[in-house]
Amino acid sequence: MGRIFGTDGVRGRANTDITPEFALHLGRQVVRVLREESSERPTIVLGRDPRWSSPMLAAALSAGMNSAGGDVVDLGVVTTPGVAHATASTDAAAGAVVSASHNPMPDNGIKFFGRDGFKLTDGEESRLEMLLSRPDGRSGRDAPRPVGTDLGTTRVDTALVTAYLDHLVDLGTPLDGITMVVDCANGAASALAPVAYERLGARVVTLHAEPDGSNINDNCGSTHPESLQAAVVEHGADLGVAHDGDADRLIAVDADGAEVDGDVILAMLAVAARDAGDLVDDTVVTTVMTNLGFRRAMDAHGITVVETRVGDRYVLEALREQGVTLGGEQSGHVIDLRHGTTGDGIQTAIQMMGVMAGSGRSLADLATVMERLPQVLVNVEGVDKHRLADAAAVEDVIAEVEQELGDAGRVLVRSSGTEPIIRVMVEARTSAQASGAADRIADVVRSTLSLDEAV
């Protein structure tokens, strides 16, 4: 049996990879682990995004948890950070989310939070992997099977969603005078994000906030900001923000329609926090994919950068290990441990607009905090990614390109953690230079590590 958990829970094609039977057995095993840790009857907070398969998988997951003696508090459609907040703010033993985030509608996934609202550790996921890899674990036969009133129950509690919305508003500052457009990706943010921004005083134009189960992330949201960019210009708005299907990330657009990605958002938040004396140890955490311009900007402001592997879970691990509070990645996951336990796109937008309101500066002006180097990413398919570490020819061409770029560029070549590809990323002074260098390295990767050559 292959590895089940990736960098963000379990994810795959709904009803093919992620089936109701799998969700049922996973729910039973989660409760089994919780009952091993405590003799108390566990309560699990459950939320989902509005995609077509989410009610089916949430029902199966809930049934499995009930079957093993776990009580479920069903929040219905809610953002991933909303589930994390509800878990941490109650006596729940864990939280669970049925969502595939920014993935297309046919996909789905399941991810978990511990009682503290943080995502499960590698060790906790490995424990579930081990249980599910056993024949009895796959069938759920070896999990508890209580009877009578020892069975778990499921109850709906939307008050916890309201409490999460109140939490978002409480941490914000007045946004009177700001006109914004929000793209909700026809996802979990649809009923929350516009309300939060309006309660803080912003004038809000809403896009893609009519989920019907089939339209989540469909040419909208943080991975498709084109309609948001057009709407910002059309309405003369001060900015636009785009969430993904479960609203744990954010991409912004300035008044001219120019995209402001997670690197830039993190840079402006880090500098604002440092200036306010709120940036712990003057340190920020980010990933190896973060643009070199970010590192240069932080160095100019005296802010230390801690670098991790790609994935918000690794950013979170570094934050906790370093004892600092602010981190994020280029895709728009921003984590601020002062206010939450996971990436929260709505929270990030509120903080970003708070910086705008407090400084009187436009988003475009604030975005000048860093100068982005042109960055080109080439995904090389049809190669044996496991041979990359021993490929001398690839190492040689990387060294040649790095010498040519000097301090004005950067090269990153890595195997994908989830796909059979090798990613080649180059940053340089110009787009043409970055593209030429990336293609040159990719050609060597392709010729050296071709699957045809390996046969």
C-alpha positions as CSV (number, residue, x, y, z in Angstrom):
1,M,0.0,0.0,0.0
2,G,1.5,3.4,-1.0
3,R,1.7,6.4,1.3
4,I,-1.7,7.8,2.1
5,F,-0.9,11.2,3.6
6,G,0.7,13.9,1.6
7,T,1.8,17.4,2.6
8,D,-1.8,18.4,3.3
9,G,-3.7,15.3,4.4
10,V,-5.2,12.8,2.0
11,R,-6.1,13.9,-1.5
12,G,-7.2,12.3,-4.8
13,R,-10.1,11.7,-7.1
14,A,-13.3,11.5,-5.2
15,N,-15.1,8.1,-5.3
16,T,-12.0,6.6,-7.0
17,D,-9.0,7.4,-4.8
18,I,-11.0,8.9,-1.9
19,T,-14.0,6.6,-1.5
20,P,-16.8,6.6,1.1
21,E,-15.5,3.2,2.3
22,F,-12.0,4.7,2.8
23,A,-13.5,7.7,4.6
24,L,-15.5,5.4,6.9
25,H,-12.5,3.3,7.8
26,L,-10.3,6.4,8.2
27,G,-12.9,7.9,10.6
28,R,-12.9,4.7,12.7
29,Q,-9.1,4.5,12.9
30,V,-8.9,8.2,13.9
31,V,-11.2,7.6,16.8
32,R,-9.2,4.5,17.7
33,V,-6.1,6.6,18.0
34,L,-7.9,9.3,20.0
35,R,-9.2,6.6,22.4
36,E,-5.8,5.2,22.9
37,E,-4.6,8.7,23.9
38,S,-7.4,9.4,26.4
39,S,-10.1,7.4,28.1
40,E,-12.6,10.2,27.5
41,R,-15.1,9.9,24.8
42,P,-13.6,12.0,21.9
43,T,-15.4,14.8,20.1
44,I,-14.3,15.7,16.6
45,V,-15.2,19.0,14.9
46,L,-16.0,18.4,11.2
47,G,-16.3,20.8,8.3
48,R,-16.3,20.6,4.5
49,D,-16.1,22.7,1.4
50,P,-19.1,22.8,-1.0
51,R,-17.8,20.6,-3.8
52,W,-20.2,17.9,-5.1
53,S,-18.6,14.9,-3.3
54,S,-18.0,16.6,0.1
55,P,-21.4,15.8,1.7
56,M,-20.9,12.1,0.7
57,L,-17.4,11.9,2.1
58,A,-18.3,13.9,5.2
59,A,-21.2,11.6,6.0
60,A,-19.0,8.6,5.6
61,L,-16.2,10.0,7.8
62,S,-18.8,11.0,10.4
63,A,-20.4,7.5,10.4
64,G,-17.0,5.9,10.9
65,M,-16.2,8.2,13.8
66,N,-19.6,7.5,15.4
67,S,-19.2,3.8,14.8
68,A,-16.0,3.8,16.9
69,G,-17.5,5.8,19.7
70,G,-16.6,9.3,18.6
71,D,-19.0,12.3,18.8
72,V,-19.0,14.6,15.8
73,V,-19.8,18.3,15.8
74,D,-20.8,19.1,12.2
75,L,-20.1,22.7,11.1
76,G,-21.4,22.1,7.6
77,V,-19.7,24.2,4.9
78,V,-16.8,26.2,6.5
79,T,-13.2,27.2,5.7
80,T,-10.3,25.0,6.8
81,P,-9.0,27.6,9.2
82,G,-12.6,27.9,10.6
83,V,-12.4,24.2,11.6
84,A,-8.9,24.7,13.1
85,H,-10.3,27.7,15.2
86,A,-13.4,25.7,16.3
87,T,-11.2,22.8,17.3
88,A,-8.8,24.9,19.4
89,S,-11.4,27.0,21.0
90,T,-13.5,24.1,22.3
91,D,-12.9,20.8,24.2
92,A,-12.8,18.9,21.0
93,A,-10.2,16.1,20.7
94,A,-9.6,16.7,17.0
95,G,-10.8,18.5,13.9
96,A,-11.4,17.2,10.4
97,V,-12.0,18.9,7.0
98,V,-13.3,17.3,3.8
99,S,-11.8,19.5,1.1
100,A,-9.3,19.4,-1.8
101,S,-8.4,23.1,-1.4
102,H,-7.5,24.6,-4.8
103,N,-7.9,21.3,-6.7
104,P,-10.5,20.9,-9.4
105,M,-14.0,19.8,-8.5
106,P,-13.7,16.0,-9.2
107,D,-10.9,15.8,-6.5
108,N,-11.4,15.8,-2.8
109,G,-9.4,15.2,0.4
110,I,-9.5,14.8,4.1
111,K,-7.2,16.5,6.6
112,F,-7.0,16.6,10.4
113,F,-6.2,18.9,13.2
114,G,-5.1,17.9,16.7
115,R,-6.9,19.3,19.8
116,D,-4.6,22.4,19.7
117,G,-5.8,23.3,16.2
118,F,-2.5,22.4,14.6
119,K,-2.3,19.9,11.7
120,L,-1.2,16.4,12.6
121,T,2.5,15.7,13.0
122,D,4.3,13.3,10.7
123,G,4.4,10.8,13.6
124,E,0.6,11.0,14.1
125,E,0.0,10.5,10.4
126,S,2.4,7.6,10.3
127,R,0.4,6.0,13.1
128,L,-2.8,6.2,11.0
129,E,-0.8,5.0,8.0
130,M,0.3,1.9,9.9
131,L,-3.2,1.1,11.1
132,L,-4.7,1.6,7.6
133,S,-2.0,-0.5,6.0
134,R,-3.1,-3.7,7.9
135,P,-5.8,-5.9,6.5
136,D,-8.0,-5.4,9.5
137,G,-7.2,-1.7,9.5
138,R,-8.4,-1.3,5.9
139,S,-11.6,-2.9,6.8
140,G,-11.9,-1.1,10.1
141,R,-12.5,-4.4,11.9
142,D,-9.8,-3.8,14.5
143,A,-11.2,-0.4,15.6
144,P,-13.6,-0.1,18.6
145,R,-17.1,-1.2,17.9
146,P,-19.3,-0.1,20.8
147,V,-23.0,-0.7,21.1
148,G,-26.0,1.1,22.5
149,T,-25.4,4.6,24.0
150,D,-21.6,4.1,23.7
151,L,-22.0,4.7,20.0
152,G,-21.1,8.3,18.9
153,T,-23.5,10.9,17.8
154,T,-23.4,13.7,15.2
155,R,-24.9,17.1,15.9
156,V,-24.9,20.3,13.8
157,D,-23.5,23.4,15.4
158,T,-23.3,26.5,13.2
159,A,-22.7,28.7,16.2
160,L,-19.0,27.7,16.0
161,V,-18.9,29.2,12.5
162,T,-20.4,32.4,13.8
163,A,-17.8,32.5,16.6
164,Y,-15.0,32.1,14.0
165,L,-16.4,34.9,11.9
166,D,-16.5,37.1,15.1
167,H,-12.9,36.2,15.8
168,L,-11.9,37.4,12.3
169,V,-13.6,40.7,12.7
170,D,-12.2,41.2,16.2
171,L,-8.6,40.9,15.1
172,G,-9.1,43.5,12.3
173,T,-9.0,47.3,12.2
174,P,-11.6,49.6,10.5
175,L,-11.5,49.4,6.7
176,D,-13.8,52.4,6.0
177,G,-13.0,54.0,2.7
178,I,-11.6,50.9,1.1
179,T,-13.4,49.4,-1.9
180,M,-12.4,45.8,-2.7
181,V,-13.4,42.9,-4.9
182,V,-13.4,39.4,-3.4
183,D,-13.3,36.2,-5.4
184,C,-14.6,33.4,-3.2
185,A,-13.8,30.6,-5.7
186,N,-17.3,29.3,-5.3
187,G,-15.9,27.7,-2.2
188,A,-16.1,27.7,1.5
189,A,-15.3,31.4,1.8
190,S,-18.5,32.4,-0.1
191,A,-20.7,32.9,3.0
192,L,-17.9,34.2,5.3
193,A,-15.3,36.4,3.5
194,P,-17.7,39.1,2.1
195,V,-19.4,39.4,5.5
196,A,-16.2,39.7,7.4
197,Y,-14.9,42.5,5.1
198,E,-18.2,44.4,5.2
199,R,-18.4,44.2,9.0
200,L,-15.0,45.9,9.1
201,G,-16.3,48.8,7.0
202,A,-15.1,47.9,3.5
203,R,-17.2,48.4,0.4
204,V,-17.3,44.9,-1.1
205,V,-17.9,43.7,-4.6
206,T,-18.3,39.9,-4.6
207,L,-17.4,37.4,-7.3
208,H,-17.8,33.7,-7.6
209,A,-19.7,33.3,-4.3
210,E,-22.6,31.1,-5.6
211,P,-21.3,27.5,-5.0
212,D,-23.5,24.8,-6.6
213,G,-21.2,21.9,-5.9
214,S,-19.8,21.7,-9.5
215,N,-18.2,25.2,-9.9
216,I,-15.6,25.3,-7.1
217,N,-12.3,26.7,-8.4
218,D,-13.7,26.6,-11.9
219,N,-11.7,29.4,-13.7
220,C,-11.8,31.4,-10.5
221,G,-10.2,31.8,-7.1
222,S,-6.5,32.1,-6.2
223,T,-5.2,29.9,-9.1
224,H,-7.3,31.8,-11.7
225,P,-7.2,35.6,-10.8
226,E,-8.0,36.8,-14.3
227,S,-11.7,37.7,-13.7
228,L,-10.7,39.3,-10.4
229,Q,-8.1,41.5,-12.1
230,A,-10.7,42.7,-14.7
231,A,-13.3,43.4,-12.0
232,V,-10.9,45.5,-9.9
233,V,-10.2,47.7,-12.8
234,E,-13.9,47.8,-13.9
235,H,-15.2,48.9,-10.5
236,G,-12.3,51.2,-9.7
237,A,-11.6,49.2,-6.6
238,D,-8.6,49.8,-4.3
239,L,-7.7,46.1,-4.5
240,G,-9.0,42.6,-5.0
241,V,-8.4,39.4,-3.1
242,A,-8.9,35.8,-4.3
243,H,-9.3,32.7,-2.1
244,D,-9.1,29.1,-2.9
245,G,-11.7,26.4,-2.3
246,D,-11.1,26.1,1.4
247,A,-9.9,29.7,1.9
248,D,-6.6,28.9,3.6
249,R,-4.7,31.0,1.1
250,L,-4.9,34.4,-0.6
251,I,-3.7,36.1,-3.8
252,A,-4.2,39.8,-4.1
253,V,-4.6,42.3,-7.0
254,D,-3.7,46.0,-6.8
255,A,-5.9,48.8,-8.2
256,D,-4.3,48.5,-11.6
257,G,-5.0,44.8,-11.8
258,A,-1.4,43.6,-11.1
259,E,-1.1,40.4,-9.1
260,V,0.4,40.5,-5.6
261,D,1.4,37.0,-4.6
262,G,2.2,35.4,-1.3
263,D,5.8,36.4,-1.3
264,V,4.9,40.1,-1.6
265,I,2.1,39.8,0.9
266,L,4.3,38.1,3.5
267,A,7.0,40.8,2.9
268,M,4.7,43.7,3.6
269,L,3.2,42.0,6.7
270,A,6.7,41.2,8.0
271,V,7.9,44.7,7.6
272,A,4.8,46.2,9.2
273,A,5.0,43.8,12.1
274,R,8.7,44.6,12.6
275,D,8.0,48.3,12.5
276,A,5.3,47.8,15.1
277,G,7.6,45.8,17.3
278,D,5.4,42.7,16.8
279,L,7.8,40.5,14.8
280,V,9.2,38.0,17.2
281,D,13.1,37.9,16.9
282,D,12.7,39.9,13.7
283,T,12.4,36.6,11.9
284,V,10.1,35.3,9.2
285,V,9.8,31.7,7.8
286,T,9.4,30.9,4.1
287,T,10.2,28.1,1.6
288,V,12.9,27.4,-0.9
289,M,10.5,28.6,-3.7
290,T,10.3,32.1,-2.3
291,N,11.7,34.7,-4.7
292,L,15.2,35.9,-4.2
293,G,13.7,39.4,-4.1
294,F,12.0,38.6,-0.9
295,R,15.3,37.6,0.8
296,R,17.0,40.8,-0.4
297,A,14.1,42.9,0.9
298,M,14.2,41.2,4.3
299,D,17.9,41.6,4.5
300,A,17.5,45.3,3.7
301,H,15.0,45.7,6.6
302,G,17.1,43.6,9.1
303,I,14.8,40.7,9.1
304,T,16.1,37.1,9.3
305,V,14.7,34.6,6.9
306,V,14.4,30.9,7.9
307,E,13.9,28.6,4.9
308,T,12.0,25.3,4.7
309,R,10.8,22.7,2.2
310,V,7.8,23.6,0.0
311,G,4.5,23.1,1.9
312,D,2.8,25.1,4.6
313,R,3.1,22.3,7.1
314,Y,6.9,22.7,7.0
315,V,6.5,26.5,7.4
316,L,4.4,25.7,10.5
317,E,6.9,23.3,11.9
318,A,9.7,25.8,11.5
319,L,7.6,28.5,13.2
320,R,7.1,26.3,16.2
321,E,10.6,25.1,16.4
322,Q,12.1,28.6,16.1
323,G,9.5,30.1,18.5
324,V,8.5,32.8,16.0
325,T,5.1,33.7,14.6
326,L,5.0,34.8,11.0
327,G,5.6,32.7,7.9
328,G,4.2,31.7,4.5
329,E,4.8,30.7,1.0
330,Q,4.5,32.0,-2.6
331,S,1.1,30.3,-3.2
332,G,-0.5,32.6,-0.6
333,H,-0.5,30.5,2.5
334,V,0.4,32.9,5.3
335,I,0.5,31.7,8.9
336,D,0.4,34.2,11.8
337,L,0.5,32.2,15.1
338,R,-0.6,35.3,17.0
339,H,-4.1,34.8,15.6
340,G,-4.4,31.3,14.3
341,T,-2.9,27.8,14.0
342,T,-2.9,27.4,10.2
343,G,-2.9,29.5,7.0
344,D,-6.0,31.6,6.8
345,G,-6.8,33.6,3.6
346,I,-9.5,35.8,5.2
347,Q,-7.3,36.6,8.2
348,T,-4.4,37.5,5.9
349,A,-6.6,39.8,3.8
350,I,-7.8,41.6,6.9
351,Q,-4.3,42.1,8.1
352,M,-3.1,43.3,4.7
353,M,-5.9,45.8,4.3
354,G,-5.2,46.9,7.9
355,V,-1.7,47.8,6.8
356,M,-3.2,49.8,3.9
357,A,-5.7,51.6,6.1
358,G,-3.2,52.3,8.9
359,S,-0.5,53.6,6.5
360,G,-2.7,55.4,4.0
361,R,-0.7,53.7,1.3
362,S,-2.1,51.8,-1.7
363,L,-1.4,48.1,-2.2
364,A,0.8,48.9,-5.2
365,D,2.9,51.2,-3.1
366,L,3.2,48.7,-0.3
367,A,4.2,46.0,-2.8
368,T,7.3,48.0,-3.6
369,V,8.7,46.6,-0.4
370,M,10.4,43.9,-2.6
371,E,11.6,43.8,-6.2
372,R,10.6,40.5,-7.7
373,L,13.2,38.8,-9.9
374,P,11.8,37.2,-13.0
375,Q,11.2,33.5,-12.1
376,V,10.7,30.7,-14.5
377,L,9.5,27.2,-13.5
378,V,9.8,24.2,-15.9
379,N,8.3,20.8,-15.0
380,V,10.3,18.0,-16.6
381,E,8.1,14.9,-17.2
382,G,9.1,11.4,-18.3
383,V,12.1,11.2,-16.0
384,D,13.2,9.1,-13.1
385,K,13.1,11.6,-10.3
386,H,14.8,9.2,-7.9
387,R,18.1,9.4,-9.8
388,L,18.4,13.1,-9.5
389,A,20.6,13.1,-6.4
390,D,23.3,11.0,-8.3
391,A,23.1,12.8,-11.7
392,A,26.6,14.4,-12.2
393,A,25.7,15.9,-15.5
394,V,22.8,17.8,-13.9
395,E,25.0,19.0,-11.1
396,D,27.5,20.3,-13.6
397,V,25.0,22.3,-15.6
398,I,23.5,23.7,-12.4
399,A,27.0,24.8,-11.3
400,E,27.6,26.5,-14.7
401,V,24.3,28.4,-14.6
402,E,24.9,29.5,-11.0
403,Q,28.3,30.8,-11.9
404,E,26.9,32.8,-14.8
405,L,24.1,34.3,-12.7
406,G,26.3,35.1,-9.7
407,D,24.5,37.0,-6.9
408,A,21.8,38.3,-9.4
409,G,20.0,34.9,-9.7
410,R,19.2,31.6,-8.2
411,V,18.7,28.0,-9.3
412,L,16.5,25.3,-7.6
413,V,16.1,21.8,-9.1
414,R,14.0,19.4,-7.0
415,S,11.9,16.3,-7.3
416,S,8.2,16.8,-6.9
417,G,6.9,15.3,-3.7
418,T,3.6,14.3,-5.3
419,E,4.2,13.8,-9.0
420,P,6.7,11.9,-11.2
421,I,8.4,15.1,-12.4
422,I,11.4,17.2,-11.6
423,R,10.9,20.9,-11.2
424,V,13.5,23.4,-12.5
425,M,13.3,26.9,-11.2
426,V,15.5,29.8,-12.2
427,E,15.5,33.4,-11.2
428,A,17.6,35.9,-13.1
429,R,17.9,39.6,-14.0
430,T,15.6,39.2,-17.0
431,S,12.8,36.8,-18.0
432,A,14.8,35.9,-21.2
433,Q,17.8,35.0,-19.1
434,A,15.8,33.0,-16.6
435,S,13.9,31.1,-19.4
436,G,17.1,30.3,-21.3
437,A,18.8,29.0,-18.2
438,A,15.8,26.9,-17.1
439,D,15.4,25.4,-20.5
440,R,19.1,24.6,-20.6
441,I,19.0,22.8,-17.3
442,A,15.7,21.0,-18.2
443,D,17.3,19.7,-21.4
444,V,20.1,18.1,-19.4
445,V,17.7,16.7,-16.8
446,R,15.5,15.2,-19.6
447,S,18.4,13.6,-21.5
448,T,20.2,12.4,-18.4
449,L,17.3,11.0,-16.4
450,S,14.9,9.9,-19.2
451,L,12.8,6.9,-18.3
452,D,13.7,5.5,-21.7
453,E,17.4,5.7,-20.8
454,A,16.8,3.9,-17.5
455,V,15.2,0.8,-19.1
